[in-house]
Amino acid sequence: MPAASPLLPLRDRRLALGGLVLISLVMPLANGGKWAFQSPAHFGIAWVCSLVYTLIIGLGNRELWRRLQHRYPQVSQTRRRLWWLGISSVVYTSLATVAVTLGLGLVPGGAHASPRALLLIVAINLVPTLVGLLVYESRHSYQQWEENQHRADQLARAQTQAQLDALAQQLDPHFLFNSLNTLAALIEPANEPAQHYVEGLADVYRYVLLSRERSTVPLAEELAFVQTYVALQKVRFRDNIHVSYDLPSAALGRHVAPLSVQVLVENALKHNEASQARPLHLRLAADAAGTALRVENTFQPRPAGLAPGTGTGLANVRQRYTLLGAPAPVAVEQAAGIFAVTLPLLPA
């Protein structure tokens, strides 16, 4: 029974109503069973009274439970939710019992209950109410555990796939091929640029290997990796690519999925022209509150004839952020000659 859903599924509502009707049939046994079974008429009266109690108290408590589940949906909020549920359920059940009992006493032929009888009826009604709420809460907790377990399994599979993609695809084979060609051209005796290039290439693969066991990394670490990656690409593209960074300190301590920012930068370089006539401009920026990172580039697709992108890189990024429980989805937009992807920044 999903707590956040304003309308319960029809099947669950039918089960709840059926359960309340069954409870109303059992309750006459606890409320003067001998009188109730003197005749079918007596049982009918006892059952109708019990049904009134059960529906008013049962449906009211179910609504309290649903609203509290909606207000405190997180596992970390379970203790607070249970305290509020216990207090509000006892208060509501007691008031509803007193009101129904006094109301039934006004019906012709109805009996007036003494204060002691009222307390007894309240106590009797509290027992199945609290047991029912315990069943609801236990079921909900089990469903939460199943969902979290399923999400953890999905995240583990996505993380493994991301590692393979990063090694086999996301760090594009074309990038590796071009980098090795560039390296071959640079390596000469006492050639310092070659030394730096080899060190940068080692840093890139070192980061890939170190991040494969982590579901998230600080943005500062991912940014350092991206800057190294861009420096390697600048050896190939030289001044044909321009990258700017506008990242406040509040954003650097937040987390991102490893290699997710690099994938966006790589996609920009892979799918857009970067030439002396049309240099490619990239910008990485975060808002002042550090809640989102925007990676944007000038939209200038490469000439026809080159292999189109498959979209698997961006799809993988979206899936991983969904499984990480990101506060907002990965947003993609293209307008006014700009292509941009916004990643939600995750808490540390």
Secondary structure per residue as TSV (DSSP state, phi and psi in degrees):
chain	resnum	aa	ss	phi	psi
A	1	M	-	360.0	98.8
A	2	P	-	-65.6	130.2
A	3	A	S	-73.1	-33.2
A	4	A	S	-82.6	-9.8
A	5	S	-	-82.5	127.0
A	6	P	S	-68.6	-28.9
A	7	L	S	-118.7	123.5
A	8	L	-	-71.6	150.0
A	9	P	-	-57.1	148.2
A	10	L	H	-58.5	-39.8
A	11	R	H	-62.0	-42.5
A	12	D	H	-67.4	-37.7
A	13	R	H	-65.0	-38.8
A	14	R	H	-65.7	-41.1
A	15	L	H	-63.4	-41.1
A	16	A	H	-63.8	-46.2
A	17	L	H	-65.7	-39.9
A	18	G	H	-62.6	-40.4
A	19	G	H	-64.3	-39.6
A	20	L	H	-65.2	-39.3
A	21	V	H	-64.6	-41.5
A	22	L	H	-63.4	-41.3
A	23	I	H	-62.5	-39.0
A	24	S	H	-65.1	-27.1
A	25	L	H	-75.4	-28.8
A	26	V	H	-84.2	-31.2
A	27	M	H	-58.5	-33.5
A	28	P	H	-57.3	-24.6
A	29	L	H	-66.6	-32.7
A	30	A	H	-88.3	-13.6
A	31	N	T	-115.8	74.6
A	32	G	T	68.6	57.9
A	33	G	H	-58.2	-37.3
A	34	K	H	-60.3	-46.0
A	35	W	H	-63.4	-41.2
A	36	A	H	-64.5	-27.9
A	37	F	T	-104.2	18.4
A	38	Q	S	-71.1	-31.6
A	39	S	S	-162.1	163.2
A	40	P	H	-58.4	-35.5
A	41	A	H	-64.7	-44.4
A	42	H	H	-60.2	-43.0
A	43	F	H	-64.9	-39.3
A	44	G	H	-60.6	-43.9
A	45	I	H	-63.3	-46.4
A	46	A	H	-62.6	-39.0
A	47	W	H	-69.4	-41.7
A	48	V	H	-60.7	-44.9
A	49	C	H	-61.6	-44.1
A	50	S	H	-63.4	-37.5
A	51	L	H	-65.9	-38.5
A	52	V	H	-60.8	-49.3
A	53	Y	H	-56.3	-49.9
A	54	T	H	-64.5	-44.2
A	55	L	H	-67.6	-45.9
A	56	I	H	-64.9	-47.4
A	57	I	H	-73.2	-44.3
A	58	G	H	-65.3	-49.6
A	59	L	H	-67.4	-36.4
A	60	G	H	-64.1	-44.4
A	61	N	H	-68.5	-34.3
A	62	R	H	-65.1	-37.9
A	63	E	H	-67.0	-39.9
A	64	L	H	-58.8	-45.8
A	65	W	H	-61.9	-44.1
A	66	R	H	-63.2	-43.3
A	67	R	H	-66.5	-39.6
A	68	L	H	-69.2	-34.6
A	69	Q	H	-64.7	-36.1
A	70	H	H	-70.7	-36.2
A	71	R	H	-79.9	-35.4
A	72	Y	S	-123.8	72.6
A	73	P	-	-82.2	-18.3
A	74	Q	S	-78.1	152.3
A	75	V	G	-62.2	-36.0
A	76	S	G	-66.4	-16.3
A	77	Q	G	-97.8	8.7
A	78	T	H	-60.7	-45.6
A	79	R	H	-61.6	-44.7
A	80	R	H	-63.3	-42.2
A	81	R	H	-62.3	-41.5
A	82	L	H	-66.7	-38.0
A	83	W	H	-62.1	-48.9
A	84	W	H	-63.6	-38.0
A	85	L	H	-64.6	-45.3
A	86	G	H	-62.4	-46.9
A	87	I	H	-65.9	-49.6
A	88	S	H	-66.8	-33.2
A	89	S	H	-68.6	-43.4
A	90	V	H	-63.3	-44.1
A	91	V	H	-64.7	-48.4
A	92	Y	H	-63.8	-46.2
A	93	T	H	-61.7	-41.4
A	94	S	H	-64.9	-48.4
A	95	L	H	-64.7	-41.9
A	96	A	H	-65.5	-39.8
A	97	T	H	-62.7	-46.4
A	98	V	H	-62.4	-43.5
A	99	A	H	-64.5	-44.8
A	100	V	H	-66.1	-41.4
A	101	T	H	-63.3	-45.5
A	102	L	H	-66.1	-36.5
A	103	G	H	-66.1	-41.1
A	104	L	H	-66.2	-28.4
A	105	G	H	-68.3	-21.1
A	106	L	T	-83.8	-14.5
A	107	V	S	-69.5	139.1
A	108	P	T	-53.1	126.6
A	109	G	T	88.5	-6.0
A	110	G	-	-75.6	150.3
A	111	A	-	-95.2	141.4
A	112	H	-	-85.5	129.3
A	113	A	-	-91.4	138.5
A	114	S	-	-76.2	163.5
A	115	P	H	-55.6	-38.7
A	116	R	H	-65.9	-40.4
A	117	A	H	-65.5	-37.6
A	118	L	H	-60.0	-45.1
A	119	L	H	-61.6	-39.4
A	120	L	H	-65.5	-43.0
A	121	I	H	-64.7	-40.6
A	122	V	H	-59.9	-46.8
A	123	A	H	-61.3	-42.7
A	124	I	H	-62.9	-41.0
A	125	N	H	-72.8	-27.3
A	126	L	H	-68.6	-32.0
A	127	V	H	-63.0	-57.8
A	128	P	H	-65.6	-28.9
A	129	T	H	-63.6	-49.9
A	130	L	H	-68.0	-35.6
A	131	V	H	-64.2	-42.8
A	132	G	H	-62.6	-42.6
A	133	L	H	-65.4	-35.3
A	134	L	H	-63.1	-39.1
A	135	V	H	-65.4	-46.0
A	136	Y	H	-57.8	-48.2
A	137	E	H	-66.8	-39.4
A	138	S	H	-64.1	-42.5
A	139	R	H	-63.7	-43.5
A	140	H	H	-63.6	-42.5
A	141	S	H	-63.4	-39.6
A	142	Y	H	-65.5	-41.4
A	143	Q	H	-63.6	-40.3
A	144	Q	H	-61.7	-42.7
A	145	W	H	-62.3	-43.1
A	146	E	H	-62.5	-43.3
A	147	E	H	-65.0	-43.1
A	148	N	H	-64.0	-39.3
A	149	Q	H	-64.9	-41.0
A	150	H	H	-65.4	-42.4
A	151	R	H	-64.1	-40.4
A	152	A	H	-63.6	-41.0
A	153	D	H	-65.1	-42.4
A	154	Q	H	-63.6	-42.3
A	155	L	H	-63.9	-40.0
A	156	A	H	-62.9	-42.9
A	157	R	H	-66.0	-41.8
A	158	A	H	-65.3	-37.0
A	159	Q	H	-66.5	-41.5
A	160	T	H	-62.9	-42.9
A	161	Q	H	-64.4	-38.6
A	162	A	H	-63.4	-37.6
A	163	Q	H	-64.4	-45.2
A	164	L	H	-63.8	-42.5
A	165	D	H	-62.7	-40.1
A	166	A	I	-63.5	-39.0
A	167	L	I	-80.6	-35.9
A	168	A	I	-100.5	-30.0
A	169	Q	I	-128.8	-52.4
A	170	Q	I	-61.5	-42.1
A	171	L	S	-80.1	86.9
A	172	D	-	-47.1	134.4
A	173	P	H	-56.1	-31.6
A	174	H	H	-63.3	-38.5
A	175	F	H	-62.7	-45.7
A	176	L	H	-62.9	-43.6
A	177	F	H	-62.3	-49.2
A	178	N	H	-64.5	-37.4
A	179	S	H	-64.6	-41.1
A	180	L	H	-67.3	-38.1
A	181	N	H	-63.4	-42.5
A	182	T	H	-63.2	-41.9
A	183	L	H	-61.2	-43.5
A	184	A	H	-60.7	-36.8
A	185	A	H	-73.5	-25.7
A	186	L	H	-87.0	-31.0
A	187	I	-	-70.4	112.9
A	188	E	-	-143.8	161.5
A	189	P	T	-56.1	132.7
A	190	A	T	60.2	28.5
A	191	N	-	-89.5	100.8
A	192	E	H	-66.9	-38.9
A	193	P	H	-57.0	-37.4
A	194	A	H	-63.0	-39.8
A	195	Q	H	-60.2	-46.4
A	196	H	H	-65.3	-37.1
A	197	Y	H	-65.4	-44.2
A	198	V	H	-63.2	-40.6
A	199	E	H	-64.1	-42.2
A	200	G	H	-63.6	-41.4
A	201	L	H	-63.1	-39.6
A	202	A	H	-65.2	-39.7
A	203	D	H	-62.1	-38.7
A	204	V	H	-61.2	-51.2
A	205	Y	H	-72.5	-28.4
A	206	R	H	-64.2	-42.2
A	207	Y	H	-63.8	-41.5
A	208	V	H	-59.0	-44.7
A	209	L	H	-69.6	-40.0
A	210	L	H	-71.8	-30.8
A	211	S	H	-85.9	-5.7
A	212	R	T	-69.4	-21.1
A	213	E	T	-95.8	4.6
A	214	R	-	-116.0	134.6
A	215	S	S	-78.3	-28.9
A	216	T	-	-139.9	158.4
A	217	V	E	-137.4	154.4
A	218	P	E	-61.1	144.2
A	219	L	H	-58.9	-33.9
A	220	A	H	-59.9	-40.2
A	221	E	H	-68.7	-44.6
A	222	E	H	-63.0	-37.2
A	223	L	H	-66.2	-42.2
A	224	A	H	-61.0	-39.6
A	225	F	H	-64.0	-44.8
A	226	V	H	-62.7	-40.4
A	227	Q	H	-63.8	-38.3
A	228	T	H	-65.7	-43.2
A	229	Y	H	-60.6	-43.4
A	230	V	H	-65.5	-39.2
A	231	A	H	-60.8	-39.3
A	232	L	H	-65.0	-40.6
A	233	Q	H	-69.6	-30.0
A	234	K	H	-66.6	-26.8
A	235	V	H	-62.5	-34.9
A	236	R	H	-83.0	-47.2
A	237	F	H	-90.0	-16.6
A	238	R	G	53.5	-125.0
A	239	D	G	-88.0	14.4
A	240	N	G	-82.6	-8.2
A	241	I	E	-126.8	139.3
A	242	H	E	-127.6	123.6
A	243	V	E	-120.3	130.3
A	244	S	E	-123.0	152.5
A	245	Y	E	-127.3	131.7
A	246	D	E	-135.0	81.2
A	247	L	-	-125.2	107.2
A	248	P	-	-67.7	159.1
A	249	S	H	-61.3	-28.8
A	250	A	H	-62.6	-27.4
A	251	A	H	-83.9	-30.0
A	252	L	H	-65.7	-27.0
A	253	G	T	-83.5	-11.5
A	254	R	S	-76.2	170.9
A	255	H	E	-113.5	156.9
A	256	V	E	-136.9	164.5
A	257	A	-	-70.0	134.7
A	258	P	T	-60.2	138.6
A	259	L	T	72.6	-1.1
A	260	S	H	-68.7	-40.8
A	261	V	H	-70.1	-39.8
A	262	Q	H	-61.0	-38.9
A	263	V	H	-60.4	-40.4
A	264	L	H	-67.5	-40.5
A	265	V	H	-65.7	-42.7
A	266	E	H	-62.8	-41.9
A	267	N	H	-60.5	-39.7
A	268	A	H	-61.7	-42.1
A	269	L	H	-71.9	-33.4
A	270	K	H	-74.5	-37.4
A	271	H	H	-104.6	-0.5
A	272	N	B	-124.2	150.6
A	273	E	-	-72.7	137.4
A	274	A	-	-135.6	96.6
A	275	S	-	-133.9	173.7
A	276	Q	S	-65.1	-35.4
A	277	A	S	-74.0	-33.7
A	278	R	S	-132.7	76.2
A	279	P	-	-63.5	147.5
A	280	L	E	-94.2	129.1
A	281	H	E	-109.1	127.2
A	282	L	E	-119.4	146.4
A	283	R	E	-139.8	129.3
A	284	L	E	-112.1	119.1
A	285	A	E	-141.4	148.4
A	286	A	E	-127.2	153.4
A	287	D	-	-72.1	165.5
A	288	A	T	-63.1	-31.7
A	289	A	T	-79.2	-11.4
A	290	G	S	71.5	39.9
A	291	T	-	-103.6	-18.1
A	292	A	E	-150.9	148.4
A	293	L	E	-117.3	127.7
A	294	R	E	-110.0	124.5
A	295	V	E	-113.2	113.8
A	296	E	E	-127.9	152.8
A	297	N	E	-145.4	155.2
A	298	T	E	-64.6	133.4
A	299	F	-	-89.8	102.2
A	300	Q	-	-141.9	78.6
A	301	P	B	-53.9	146.7
A	302	R	-	-63.0	157.0
A	303	P	-	-58.9	153.5
A	304	A	T	-59.7	151.2
A	305	G	T	112.6	-23.0
A	306	L	S	-84.6	153.5
A	307	A	-	-64.2	129.3
A	308	P	-	-71.2	157.0
A	309	G	-	-72.9	151.2
A	310	T	-	-88.2	-17.4
A	311	G	S	79.9	4.1
A	312	T	H	-69.4	-32.0
A	313	G	H	-63.4	-50.5
A	314	L	H	-67.3	-37.5
A	315	A	H	-63.2	-38.9
A	316	N	H	-66.3	-40.1
A	317	V	H	-61.7	-45.7
A	318	R	H	-59.7	-44.5
A	319	Q	H	-63.7	-42.6
A	320	R	H	-65.3	-39.7
A	321	Y	H	-68.5	-32.9
A	322	T	H	-64.6	-45.2
A	323	L	H	-69.8	-25.9
A	324	L	T	-78.5	-2.3
A	325	G	T	70.5	38.9
A	326	A	-	-59.7	144.1
A	327	P	S	-66.6	-16.3
A	328	A	S	-148.9	154.3
A	329	P	-	-73.4	161.1
A	330	V	-	-69.5	124.9
A	331	A	E	-106.6	136.6
A	332	V	E	-123.5	133.5
A	333	E	E	-145.3	150.4
A	334	Q	E	-139.1	117.6
A	335	A	E	-161.9	147.3
A	336	A	T	52.4	41.4
A	337	G	T	73.1	16.5
A	338	I	E	-124.3	134.6
A	339	F	E	-111.3	128.0
A	340	A	E	-138.4	144.1
A	341	V	E	-126.3	130.4
A	342	T	E	-110.8	121.9
A	343	L	E	-101.3	131.1
A	344	P	E	-71.3	134.1
A	345	L	-	-84.6	136.7
A	346	L	B	-98.1	150.9
A	347	P	-	-65.5	154.4
A	348	A	-	-68.0	360.0
